[in-house]
Amino acid sequence: MKLYALVLIMLMGALANAAPIGNQKAPKGGTFKIQMDAAPTTLNALSSTDFYASEVQVKVMETLLNKNPETRDW
């Protein structure tokens, strides 16, 4: 059991120091379009219950907070 914990800790440490994935010089900004079968009923995260609203919220809110890979600050 101790061996598994040690391997897990080593793996987590290696992943924390890994280089960022993706092209860091890729252009930022623009418009992202996605095909959906229906329009979301609301974009209010507190009151939405449908699948389409959840899909939009995940794609928008996921990018609101990023961690700096050099300083590890949010």
ABEGO torsion letter per residue (X at the ends): XAAAAAAAAAAAAAAAABBBBEBAABBBEEBBBBBBABBBABABAAABABAAAAAAAAAAAAAABBBBAAAGBX
